[in-house]
């Protein structure tokens, strides 16, 4: 059971890093066109795209990645609690 909890925590941590990398790539010109950029986009898109429909842009800032990070942490915590109940 501890293995499963650690697996969930590690997956949440790794995906959070991918989302932060997705946000940071926007600061550099043509970064999304690099091989690393295409990989990050491919990994982050399944979570980012549905959240973009919520229009989380305020005052010229896009809070979609921030909302995705909160969502991923929330889902990870719920999964961890469910595993503990088993």
The 8 nearest C-alpha neighbors of each residue, nearest first, counted from 0:
[[1, 3, 2, 4, 82, 83, 85, 5],
 [0, 2, 4, 3, 5, 6, 83, 82],
 [1, 3, 5, 0, 4, 6, 7, 8],
 [4, 2, 6, 0, 1, 5, 7, 82],
 [3, 5, 1, 7, 6, 2, 79, 8],
 [6, 4, 8, 2, 7, 3, 9, 1],
 [5, 7, 3, 9, 4, 8, 10, 2],
 [8, 6, 10, 4, 5, 9, 11, 3],
 [7, 9, 5, 11, 6, 10, 12, 4],
 [8, 10, 12, 6, 11, 7, 5, 13],
 [9, 11, 7, 13, 12, 8, 6, 14],
 [12, 10, 8, 14, 9, 13, 15, 7],
 [13, 11, 9, 15, 10, 14, 8, 16],
 [12, 14, 16, 10, 15, 11, 9, 17],
 [13, 15, 17, 11, 16, 12, 10, 18],
 [16, 14, 12, 18, 17, 13, 11, 68],
 [15, 17, 19, 13, 14, 18, 20, 12],
 [16, 18, 14, 20, 15, 19, 21, 39],
 [19, 17, 21, 15, 20, 16, 43, 14],
 [18, 20, 16, 22, 21, 17, 23, 15],
 [19, 21, 23, 17, 18, 22, 24, 16],
 [22, 20, 18, 19, 24, 23, 39, 17],
 [23, 21, 19, 20, 24, 25, 18, 64],
 [22, 24, 20, 25, 21, 26, 19, 27],
 [25, 23, 26, 21, 22, 30, 27, 20],
 [24, 26, 23, 27, 22, 21, 30, 28],
 [27, 25, 24, 23, 28, 22, 30, 29],
 [26, 28, 30, 25, 24, 29, 23, 31],
 [29, 27, 30, 26, 25, 31, 24, 32],
 [28, 30, 32, 31, 27, 33, 25, 24],
 [31, 29, 32, 28, 27, 33, 24, 36],
 [30, 32, 36, 29, 33, 37, 24, 40],
 [31, 33, 29, 30, 36, 37, 34, 35],
 [34, 32, 36, 35, 30, 31, 37, 29],
 [33, 35, 37, 36, 38, 32, 31, 30],
 [36, 34, 38, 33, 37, 39, 31, 30],
 [35, 37, 31, 33, 39, 38, 34, 30],
 [36, 38, 40, 34, 35, 39, 31, 41],
 [39, 37, 41, 35, 36, 40, 42, 34],
 [40, 38, 36, 42, 41, 37, 43, 21],
 [41, 39, 37, 43, 42, 38, 44, 36],
 [40, 42, 38, 39, 44, 43, 37, 45],
 [43, 41, 39, 40, 44, 38, 45, 17],
 [44, 42, 40, 41, 45, 46, 39, 47],
 [43, 45, 47, 46, 48, 40, 41, 42],
 [46, 44, 43, 47, 48, 42, 49, 41],
 [47, 45, 44, 48, 43, 49, 67, 50],
 [46, 48, 44, 50, 49, 45, 43, 51],
 [47, 49, 51, 50, 44, 46, 45, 52],
 [50, 48, 51, 52, 47, 46, 45, 53],
 [49, 51, 52, 47, 48, 53, 63, 46],
 [52, 50, 48, 53, 49, 54, 47, 63],
 [51, 53, 50, 54, 49, 48, 55, 47],
 [52, 54, 51, 50, 55, 49, 63, 56],
 [55, 53, 52, 51, 56, 50, 63, 61],
 [56, 54, 62, 63, 53, 61, 57, 51],
 [57, 55, 61, 60, 54, 62, 59, 58],
 [56, 58, 60, 59, 55, 61, 62, 54],
 [59, 57, 60, 56, 61, 55, 62, 54],
 [58, 60, 57, 56, 61, 62, 55, 54],
 [61, 59, 57, 56, 58, 62, 55, 63],
 [60, 62, 56, 63, 55, 57, 59, 64],
 [61, 63, 65, 55, 64, 56, 66, 60],
 [62, 64, 66, 65, 61, 55, 67, 50],
 [65, 63, 67, 66, 62, 68, 18, 22],
 [64, 66, 68, 62, 67, 63, 69, 61],
 [67, 65, 63, 69, 64, 68, 70, 62],
 [68, 66, 64, 70, 65, 69, 71, 63],
 [69, 67, 65, 71, 70, 66, 15, 64],
 [68, 70, 66, 72, 67, 71, 73, 65],
 [69, 71, 67, 73, 68, 72, 66, 74],
 [70, 72, 68, 74, 73, 69, 67, 75],
 [73, 71, 75, 69, 70, 74, 76, 68],
 [74, 72, 70, 76, 75, 71, 69, 77],
 [73, 75, 77, 71, 76, 72, 78, 70],
 [76, 74, 72, 78, 73, 77, 71, 79],
 [77, 75, 79, 73, 74, 78, 72, 80],
 [76, 78, 74, 80, 79, 75, 81, 73],
 [79, 77, 81, 75, 80, 76, 74, 82],
 [78, 80, 76, 82, 77, 81, 4, 75],
 [81, 79, 83, 77, 82, 78, 76, 84],
 [82, 80, 78, 84, 83, 79, 77, 85],
 [81, 83, 79, 85, 84, 80, 78, 4],
 [82, 84, 80, 81, 85, 79, 0, 4],
 [85, 83, 81, 82, 80, 79, 78, 0],
 [84, 82, 83, 81, 0, 80, 79, 78]]
